[in-house]
Amino acid sequence: MAKDLDVLRPWAVKFELISAGDAVIEQELQTRVLQFFDWFDEDENEDQCRNLTSIGDCIDLEYMELLQEARNDEEIKTLEECKLWIINDILDDIGSNDVYDLLINTDYKDCEGELFLSWDGFGYETILDVIMQEFLSDNSEVSIFDKILLEKAAIRIANWNTEDKVDVTCQDGSVYAADHVIFTPSVGVLKSEHATLFDPGLSEEKIHAIQNIGYGSTAKIVLHFPEQIENFEYVAIIWSPEELSAAKEANKTWLSNLAGIWRMESDHRVLVSWYAGENVNDIEYLNDQEVFEGQKYLIEKILGPKFGMGLPDQFIRSSWYSNPHFKGTSSYESVTGYKYGGRNLPEKLGLPLLNDRGVPKILFAGEATHPYYFSTVHGAIETGYREADRLIDLYNFK
């Protein structure tokens, strides 16, 4: 969709593992750790860990082999400390909070082509511009922007099982009548609100899919500095037990959830950091001063001495978990969900609700309904087209 619009460019950065303390992680050891991490981005792990259920179990098994290759006790210590970062980065990439709940034999597929691209300084909202421009032309007198109503949170969708129009009630009291509704909620919203959202309620099969699809969250903190940050591209921090204990004593244990921090290509005064893991949701309930003090600790104790940076003058952060319209970030294939729900949960979630004449009245789209591109923006886009095509085919058939 975007390849011919001159808004993309390859994103290649130097990756560096650094110690939270004074230790130096030798380049050869860094290479071994990164090779181990890259191995989990490939399909080989399914064969070597085929008797296991979770990615966490596979990491434990294969990491023992990496430790056995260590040449001395110091390397063993460093490799053991690197394991926390590997887990954080995998959790950040997938959007789960528990590495032992990540199903290893996943149906997820990577796209073909170059996977490391940036928006060339334009920002991720570019994809919205790309999508919406497809519906506009120079001769059009109607703008899609005129058809978008904001601050209209849907709280009830009723009458979908009859031949009458579907009633969508919004939080502000307004009601809209529709022949069909394409609904694109997050799994987090469905998990917490499906019982009150739909009238009549959902089928057992649909509820089963909602309950058993995995859904987690990550946190993102963006720091702006008054001066450009030099000699910094992409950094991961490795914590020793002693440094973890010091962070805990300072009430900043959450810093150990850091998956990675990198400098923006388009503005070298900006660093972007991602956090993931078991306690990552707690970050959103810290006040701004607590978040700033955490970043100050990170910079003064770790990043500043190594890269010569001062403190940021501004920061912003995500709130996906506490946002009532998201309640997390993205779906994943859950070990628990697989045990109780089986396969093909995204397809089951994506099945439309039919009225008493078999006509689809509520159609489900969103990343969690894609059979193999779940957790991605391109997966979400494809499901939107899928449901639009479903309605087009319905009326063409008529």
DACOR-V26826 format. One record per backbone hydrogen bond with DSSP energy under -0.5 kcal/mol. NH is the residue of the N-H (numbers start at 1). CO is the residue of the C=O. E is the energy in kcal/mol with one decimal. If there is no record, write none. Layout:
{{NH | CO | E} {NH | CO | E}}
//
This chain:
{{5 | 2 | -1.9} {7 | 2 | -0.6} {9 | 118 | -1.5} {11 | 116 | -2.6} {12 | 10 | -0.6} {15 | 13 | -0.5} {16 | 234 | -2.0} {18 | 16 | -0.5} {18 | 236 | -2.6} {19 | 23 | -0.6} {20 | 238 | -2.7} {25 | 23 | -0.5} {26 | 24 | -0.8} {30 | 26 | -2.4} {31 | 27 | -2.5} {32 | 28 | -1.6} {33 | 29 | -2.2} {34 | 30 | -2.7} {35 | 31 | -2.3} {36 | 32 | -2.0} {37 | 33 | -2.3} {38 | 34 | -2.8} {39 | 35 | -1.6} {40 | 36 | -0.7} {40 | 37 | -1.3} {41 | 38 | -1.8} {42 | 39 | -1.1} {45 | 39 | -0.6} {45 | 42 | -0.5} {46 | 43 | -1.3} {47 | 43 | -0.7} {47 | 44 | -0.9} {48 | 44 | -2.0} {49 | 45 | -1.9} {50 | 47 | -1.1} {52 | 49 | -2.3} {55 | 102 | -2.3} {56 | 99 | -1.8} {58 | 54 | -1.7} {59 | 55 | -2.6} {60 | 56 | -2.2} {61 | 57 | -2.1} {62 | 58 | -2.9} {63 | 59 | -2.7} {64 | 60 | -1.0} {65 | 61 | -0.7} {66 | 62 | -1.4} {67 | 63 | -2.3} {68 | 64 | -1.8} {69 | 65 | -1.0} {69 | 66 | -0.5} {70 | 67 | -1.4} {76 | 72 | -1.9} {77 | 73 | -2.4} {78 | 74 | -2.2} {79 | 75 | -2.8} {80 | 76 | -2.4} {81 | 77 | -1.7} {82 | 78 | -1.7} {83 | 79 | -0.9} {84 | 81 | -0.6} {85 | 81 | -0.6} {86 | 82 | -2.1} {87 | 83 | -2.3} {88 | 84 | -2.5} {89 | 85 | -2.9} {90 | 86 | -2.2} {91 | 87 | -2.6} {92 | 88 | -2.5} {93 | 89 | -2.3} {94 | 90 | -2.0} {95 | 91 | -2.9} {96 | 91 | -1.0} {101 | 98 | -1.7} {102 | 99 | -0.8} {103 | 101 | -0.7} {103 | 333 | -2.4} {104 | 53 | -2.6} {106 | 104 | -1.6} {109 | 372 | -2.5} {117 | 115 | -0.9} {118 | 9 | -2.9} {122 | 119 | -2.1} {126 | 123 | -1.7} {127 | 124 | -1.7} {128 | 125 | -1.0} {129 | 125 | -1.5} {130 | 126 | -2.6} {131 | 127 | -2.3} {132 | 128 | -2.7} {133 | 129 | -2.1} {134 | 130 | -0.7} {134 | 131 | -0.9} {135 | 132 | -1.4} {136 | 133 | -1.3} {140 | 137 | -1.6} {143 | 141 | -0.5} {146 | 143 | -1.1} {147 | 144 | -1.4} {148 | 145 | -0.8} {149 | 147 | -0.6} {150 | 148 | -0.6} {155 | 169 | -2.9} {156 | 169 | -1.4} {157 | 197 | -3.7} {158 | 167 | -2.8} {159 | 199 | -1.5} {160 | 199 | -0.6} {162 | 159 | -1.1} {166 | 178 | -3.3} {167 | 158 | -2.2} {168 | 166 | -0.6} {168 | 176 | -3.0} {169 | 156 | -2.9} {169 | 167 | -0.6} {170 | 174 | -3.1} {171 | 153 | -2.5} {173 | 170 | -2.0} {176 | 168 | -2.4} {178 | 166 | -2.4} {181 | 361 | -2.6} {183 | 181 | -0.7} {183 | 363 | -3.7} {190 | 186 | -2.0} {191 | 187 | -3.0} {192 | 188 | -1.5} {193 | 189 | -2.3} {194 | 190 | -1.9} {196 | 193 | -1.2} {197 | 193 | -1.9} {198 | 194 | -1.3} {199 | 157 | -2.3} {207 | 203 | -2.4} {208 | 204 | -2.7} {209 | 205 | -1.9} {210 | 206 | -2.3} {211 | 207 | -2.7} {212 | 208 | -1.5} {213 | 209 | -1.6} {214 | 332 | -1.7} {216 | 330 | -1.7} {219 | 275 | -2.4} {221 | 273 | -2.3} {222 | 316 | -3.0} {223 | 221 | -0.5} {223 | 271 | -3.0} {224 | 314 | -2.7} {225 | 269 | -3.0} {229 | 268 | -3.4} {230 | 228 | -0.6} {234 | 14 | -1.4} {235 | 261 | -3.1} {236 | 16 | -2.4} {238 | 18 | -3.0} {239 | 237 | -0.5} {244 | 240 | -2.5} {245 | 241 | -2.1} {246 | 242 | -1.9} {247 | 243 | -2.2} {248 | 244 | -2.2} {249 | 245 | -2.3} {250 | 246 | -1.4} {251 | 248 | -1.8} {252 | 247 | -3.3} {255 | 252 | -1.7} {256 | 253 | -2.1} {257 | 254 | -1.8} {258 | 255 | -1.7} {259 | 274 | -3.1} {260 | 274 | -1.2} {261 | 235 | -2.4} {262 | 272 | -2.6} {263 | 233 | -2.4} {264 | 270 | -2.6} {270 | 267 | -1.8} {271 | 223 | -2.3} {272 | 262 | -3.2} {273 | 221 | -2.6} {274 | 260 | -2.2} {275 | 219 | -3.0} {276 | 257 | -2.6} {277 | 96 | -0.5} {280 | 277 | -1.3} {282 | 279 | -1.3} {283 | 280 | -1.4} {284 | 281 | -0.9} {285 | 282 | -1.3} {286 | 283 | -1.5} {291 | 287 | -2.1} {292 | 288 | -2.6} {293 | 289 | -2.5} {294 | 290 | -1.7} {295 | 291 | -2.2} {296 | 292 | -2.6} {297 | 293 | -2.2} {298 | 294 | -2.2} {299 | 295 | -2.4} {300 | 296 | -3.1} {301 | 297 | -2.3} {302 | 298 | -1.5} {303 | 298 | -2.2} {304 | 299 | -3.5} {306 | 302 | -0.9} {307 | 303 | -2.7} {308 | 304 | -2.7} {313 | 224 | -2.3} {314 | 224 | -1.5} {316 | 222 | -2.0} {318 | 220 | -2.4} {323 | 319 | -1.2} {326 | 323 | -2.0} {327 | 320 | -0.9} {327 | 323 | -2.2} {328 | 320 | -1.4} {329 | 216 | -2.9} {330 | 216 | -0.7} {332 | 214 | -1.7} {334 | 332 | -0.7} {335 | 101 | -1.9} {338 | 334 | -2.7} {339 | 335 | -2.1} {340 | 336 | -1.9} {341 | 337 | -3.3} {342 | 337 | -0.6} {342 | 338 | -1.2} {348 | 344 | -1.8} {349 | 345 | -2.5} {350 | 346 | -1.9} {351 | 347 | -0.6} {351 | 348 | -0.8} {353 | 362 | -3.1} {354 | 352 | -0.5} {355 | 359 | -2.4} {356 | 161 | -1.4} {358 | 355 | -2.1} {361 | 353 | -3.1} {362 | 353 | -1.5} {363 | 181 | -3.6} {363 | 361 | -0.5} {364 | 350 | -0.5} {365 | 183 | -2.5} {369 | 366 | -2.2} {370 | 367 | -1.7} {376 | 373 | -1.2} {380 | 376 | -1.7} {381 | 377 | -2.6} {382 | 378 | -2.3} {383 | 379 | -1.9} {384 | 380 | -1.6} {385 | 381 | -2.0} {386 | 382 | -2.3} {387 | 383 | -2.1} {388 | 384 | -2.0} {389 | 385 | -2.9} {390 | 386 | -1.6} {391 | 387 | -1.7} {392 | 388 | -2.3} {393 | 389 | -2.9} {394 | 390 | -1.7} {395 | 391 | -2.2} {396 | 392 | -2.5} {397 | 393 | -2.3} {398 | 394 | -1.5}}
//
